[in-house]
Each structure stands twice: as C-alpha cells, then as structure tokens.
Amino acid sequence: MSLRSKVMRGSAYLVFREGLGMLISIGNVLLVTRSIGPTQYGLFATAFGLSQFIQTFGHLGVGVYLIRQEGEQSPRDYHQAFTLLLGLGVVFGSIAFLSVPLLQSWLNIDGFAPLFEVLVFFSFLTIIDQAPLAKLERDLEFKRIAWVELLGQLLMFIVSLGLAVKGFGAWSPTIGWCALQLQTCILLWAVSRLRPKLCWDRDRIKEMLSYGFGVSASGWVWYLRTLINPLIVGRFAGETAVGQIALALRMLDVLSFAKSATYRISIAALAQIQSDGKRLKQAISEGMELQLLALGPILVLASWIGPIVFPILFGAEWIPAMAIFPLLGVTYLTNAAFNLHSSTLYVLKRNWEVTAFHAAYVILFGIFAVFLVPRLGIFGYAWAEVFSIVAYSVVHLYIHRLIGSPNYQIAAIWWAAFILAMFSYQLGWWVVGVLGLVFLLPETRSRLTVYLKHFRAMKTG
C-alpha cells in the first residue's frame, strides 16, 4: 500500500474514532456536568488542568522521538524509551505531590488537594504508555489506536455517569478518567505486542533527551495556556467561573474531533516528505483549507443552535458557557488553520522555533487575562485568548523563512466568513449571506471540487 493510501486510511480511522468519541463525549459532558453542576465541575477542571500540565513534563518528547526517528527500529529502542519514561514519571510525579500545599494555598479551593493527588497518580500511566503508542503511530496502525481510545472513552462515560447520579460530585469525572487511563495503558501494551523491559543505553538516552527536550519545551510552554483558567480565573472569579469556561472549552474540543485526528497523523505523514520543501509548502496550504472545512461548518452550526438547545440540555446555570462559545470558537478555528505549521517545524527539527511561537502566544494570553479577568470575568478570559491570536504571525514567519510562504488566500477568506457566521446573534443574520457568497466564489467551488475528487478516489481505492 502506498504512503498516500496509508495516510488517508489512517486519517479515516482516526476521524471515525474521533466522530464516535465525539458522540460519547457529548453524552458524557451533557449528563455528567448537568448532574454535578458548575461548581463541582469547576473543582474537577481545576485539579485536572493542573495535573495534566505536570504530566506533560513526564513525556519529555520521547514518543515523538520514536515516531520521528529515521531508519529501522528494534524492540530495544522501545525498552529504552520505557525505562526512561518510567524514571521521568517517578521524578515529575514526586514533584507534583510536593507542590500540593503551594497550589492549595494559591487557589484556596476546598476539596482540590485529594482530587489533584489521585489524578497525578494515574497520570503516570499516560507517561509509560508513550512507548507502545509511538510504535503503533509509527507503523500507521491507527485502526488499533482508534479502537483502544474509543473503548477507553466508553468506559469513562459509564463510570463517570454512574458515579454522578449517585452524588459523587467532582469525584465522578475524576474516577472515570482514572479508569480510562488504566484500561488504555493495558490495551496499548497488548495490541502493540511490546513487553515492558528495563534497558539502559547512555548514548541512546542522551539522544532521546536531546531531541525530546526541544519537543517538550514547546509543549510545556503551550500547555501553560491551560493554567490560565484554573490559576487566574480560579483565583479572581472562583471555581464556578472555571467550570463555565471548562465546559465551553470541552464542547469545542469535542466538536474539533477532525482537527485532533489530522494533527496526530500529520507528523508521521510530513516526515515522509521532509526533504521536499515544495511539497511541504503545498501540504500546509491544502491542510489549512481542509482544516477550516472540517471545523468551520461545525462551529457555525453549534453557534446557531447552541443558544436554543444549550439551556434545555444543560440547564440555565450553564448559559454563561454558551455566551463565550463564539469568542473561543475564533481561537479554535485559527489554531486549526495553523496546525500544520507547527507540525512541519517539528518534522524539520525546528523545535525551538515552535517553543518561541508558543511563548509569544502564552505571554500575550497571560497578560491580557490578568488585566481582563478581574474586570470582565469569563468574558475577560475569552477576549484575552482572541487578542492573543496575533502570535500566529510568529509561526508563519518561521515557515516563510524555511520553505517559503504557503498560499493563504482562500484559507483567509474562509476563516473570515466562518467567524462572521459564528456571531450571527450578535451582528445580525446578514452574516449568513456573506458565508453563502464566499462559497459561491469560483475559486471556492474549484477547491471544493478538487477535494471532493480526492476523497472519492480514496473511497474507491
């Protein structure tokens, strides 16, 4: 099977898995959050967000190193990766537990500490399963990955909902997530046919850490943005506001299932053409358009029907989450358009350039949030992130310097049209006409025809 066929088939499996996962997540978010309420969900979101940030340190980019590594790999490479990840998990897990008093003092939220400690403990599993996950992704075994992750989401939904209806509050999603991690770790090791063994090769460890530190540094910096909700909003607006923002972000994550799938496969796919600058530039140009087509209509539809169905499904207490949805949708749509920029820089081993872009974004976001959240509450958070999208100019400049400028013309028009359409309630329904006119443009129809032919060819092939 050709590389193109493997990539397209792998993408189809992941999109299928993400689509089914979206339905499960919608049910999970709807039923669990409605059962436990904004305050308890905000408590979980605070503990979860902070535990996930610390977890990112434990990965140290080892998984990406295994995927990106050139040449043949042996089981010894994965044994060495497992050994390194095991040590990193212990180190950063210990640091997380030692940080509990400091975090509790800053947040001053009752019930935070035990939730955080349990989440940190089970985060260890997501660190050591990076080795089998990397093997499956390197081999483009996305069908197996899809089923493992789907079963995990289903288990989390069942456990979380069962506990929520029994009145366990914030512990419901916490225990559900822990069950997901335990099952996923076991299944990943099983389907990858790897067996965890200890191994020590100083030269290979040095190579892994050298590459992985650059990848992880960018991830650590980018993940700082997730701390703004629990640390800044939590301190100045309380856990209920954290819960409102967390629900809006969760809904956006669920609706962005196609973006998540394509990002995961992009590094493995781009690695195959990393020496051809022209093909990389074309891939970015087409990728921007496809990402916007995959996410834009979903966000627009959600912004139209959300104000009507949201209070019915979640209850009146969750209405503020829908109020900030269009603003946060702007940031998600922009991120989707620039997804392949960062992937390309990673493939070209320009990890520190990605780190610089992430730092610019997070610094802007943090500054705006500190200024706006105490004044505007959750709307201050949303506007702070909207203002921060100017930082994407940094990643564009890096790509332009390396391989030339991608073609932004059509992508920019679609991006603007989708954003206007998301604000139909605020600006008026005339914006829908603008969206319709954009998709009647000859260039737009030509692009859509080309992409439709590609997908038809993939289906018949």
ZIURHU-V677296 format. One line per field, one symbol per residue. ss: DSSP state (2 for helix, 1 for strand, 0 for the rest). psi: psi as a letter, one per 30 degrees, with the letter a starting at -180 (. if undefined). burial: b if it has 9 or more other ideal C-beta (glycine too) atoms within 8 Angstrom, else e. A space follows every 10 residues. Layout:
# ZIURHU-V677296
ss: ???
psi: ???
burial: ???
This chain:
# ZIURHU-V677296
ss: 0022222222 2222222222 2222222222 2222222222 2222222222 2222222220 0222222200 0000222222 2222222222 2222222202 2222222000 0222222222 2222222202 2222222200 0222222222 2222222222 2222200000 2222222222 2222222222 2000000000 0222222222 2222222222 2222222222 2222222022 2222222222 2222202222 2222222222 2220002222 2222222222 2222222222 2222222222 2222022222 2220222222 2222222022 2222222000 2222222222 2222222222 2222220222 2222222222 2222222222 2220000022 2222222222 2202222002 2222222200 0222222222 2222222222 0
psi: kleeeeeeee eeeeeeeeee eeeeeeeeee eeeeefleee eeeeeeeeee eeeeefefeg geeeeeefkl akllfeeeee eeeeeeeeee efeeeeeffe eeeeeeehkk geeeeeeeee effeefefgf eeeeeeeegh hfeeeeeeee eeeeeeeeee eeeefggfbf fefeeeeeee eeeeeeeeee ffglkkkkkj jeeeeeeeee eeeeeeeeee eefffffeee eeeeefflfe eeeeeeeeee eeeefheeee eeeefeeeef ffgffjeeee eeeeeeeeee eeeeeeeeee eefefefefe eeeflffgee efefeeefee eeeeeeegef eeeeeeeghh efeeeeeeee eeeeeeeeee eeefefbfee eeeeeeffff fffeeeeeee eeglkljfee eeeeeeeeee ffheeeflgf feeeeeeegf keeeeeeeee eeeeeeeeef .
burial: eeeebbbbbb bbbbbbbbbb bbebbbbbbb bbbbbbbbbb bbbbbbbbbb bbbbbbbbbb bbbbbbbbbe eebeeebbbb bbbbbbebbb bbbebbbebb eebbeebebe ebbebbbbbb ebbbbbbbbb bbbbbbbbeb bbebbbbbbb bbbbbbbbbb bebbeeebbb ebbbbbbbbb bbbbbebbbe bbebeeeebe eeebbebbbe bbbbbbbbbb bbbbbbbbbb bbbbbebebb bbbbbbbbbb bbbbbbbbbb bbbbbbbbbb bebbeeeeeb bebbbebbbb bbbbbbebbb ebbeebeeeb beebeeebbe bbebbbbbbb bbbbbbbbbb bbbbbbbeeb bbbbbbbbbb bbebbbebbb bbbeeebbbb bbbbbbbbbe bbebbbebbb ebbeebebeb bebbbebbbb bbbbeeeeee bbebbeebbe beebbebbee beeeeeebee e
